[in-house]
């Protein structure tokens, strides 16, 4: 199953200056628990935003990146066909960013796990507003959780008709 996992602010903002808007331990723990042992796929700038620009441990990392880029500890793909070939090999996969990559992959995802942060993070980049997209249905919303000075909710959206992995 292909899913996306993301934390958004009140305006569906996800990032600023190639970094997360918020550092919320409860959300980071949620991310680690959900993606551990799975495949994570991302754009090249997302990889570069990680500490040392290194792939995430305990996961298979697939990075869509410029032609000729080689990444130690990750599978570098240079187009959607190659990405889809890797994803078709099976297992759970998570789309983890950035904004353009989320937008490209959104309709291929069966589920979107969204941590909603009740704040305005002054974002520069945004996730598609799933509440305004008829292709997605909110199927789960946690009770509000007060953590690290923020109120968050863990939510799950289901894609009513995910696209097949083909170009």
N, C-alpha and C positions, 0 to 999 in steps of 0.2 A: 504494500500500500504506500502511496506517495502522499505525504502530508506537508504542510508548511507550518512553521512555528515562529511566532513573532510577538514582540511586546509593542503596544501602541499607546499613544497618549489620547487625549479627548478628541483630537482632530485626525486621528489615524496616522500621526507622525511616528516615524521609526528611527530617525537618525539626524545627526548634525556633525559636520566636520569628520566624516567617516568613522563615527563612533556611536554607541548606543546613547539614547536620551537619558536613561536611568540605570543606575547600578543597584538593583534590588535583589538581595540575597535569596529571597523566597522564589523569585522568578528565575534566577540563575540555577537554583536547585531543581526547579521544575524542568528547565531546559536540559540539564545534565541527566536527570532521571529518564526523561522521555527519549533522548537521543543516544544514550549509552548503548553501545553494541550495534547501533544501526548505521546506515549510510547517511551522511550529511552532504548536501550539494549546495554550492554557492558560487557567486561571482568572484572574480579575482580581487576586487577591492575589499570584499568581506574578509577574505583570507589575510590580506595585508593589514587589516584592522586588529587581528589577533595578536597577543603578545609574541613578539619576535617574528610575526608573519608566518607562524608555524601552524600546521594542521591541528585540529582538535584530537586529543588522545582518546583511545578506546572507541574509535569510530572509523569507518571507511570514509575518507574525505574525497569528494569529487569536485574539481574546481574548473569552471568555465573561464578560460583565460586566453590571452593572445597567442597566436600561432608561434610555436617554437619555445614557449615557456615550459620549463621543467620544474616540478615541485617535489622536493624530497618528502616522502611520507604521504603523498596524495596522488590521485589520478588526475592528470591534467587533460582536459578535453577542450577542443578548439571550436566546436560547433554543436548545434542542437542534436544532429544525427548521432554524433559520438556520445553525447550526454545520454540520450535516450537508449542507445545500445548498452551503456553501463547500467542504467536504471532497470532495464529489462532483465538483467541477470538475477533479479529477485531480491527479496528481503525488504524490510521496512526502510523507507528513505524519507528524509526530511529536507525540505527547502529552507535554508536559513539566512538568505539575503544575498545581496542588498536589494534596494528598491527596484531596480530594473530587472534583476533576476526573479524576484518575487512576481513582478508584473508578467514576465514572460511565462512563468511556470504555473501561475495561479489556477488556470482552468484545467490543468492536468492533475491537480491535487484532489484527493477524495475528501480530505478533512483539512481544516485550518485551525490550529491551536493558537488562540489569541489571548495574551495577557493584557487586559485593559487597565491602564494606569489612569486614575482620576486626577489628571494634571495636564498642564500645557508645557510640553518640553521645548517649545520654540524650535520645532523641527525644520530641517531643510529638505528632507525627503520623506515621502509618505507611502503608506500601504493603501491599496484599494479599499474603500469603505464597503465592507461586506454587508452592512446593514442596509445599504442602498442598492445592492446587487441581487436581483431576483434569482440568480443561479445558485445562491447560497442561502442556507437556512440555519439559524441559531438553534442548536440542539442541546446545548448545555451552558449554564452560567452558574458559577459558584456564588456563595454568599460573599459579601465584601470582606476583605481581609485587610486589616491595618498592619502595615509593616514598613519599617525603615522610613517613617514619615509620610507614607503614601497609602492610599486606599486602592487595592487592586482586586480584580476579578479574573478568574481563569474561565475562559469560554471556549467552546468548540462549535465550529461552523461546518456543516456538511455541504459538499458540492452535489447538487441534484443530478448532474449529468457530466461527470468528468470526461475530458477528452482522452483519446487513446494516445499513447506515446508514439507518434509518427510525425514526420516532417512533410 
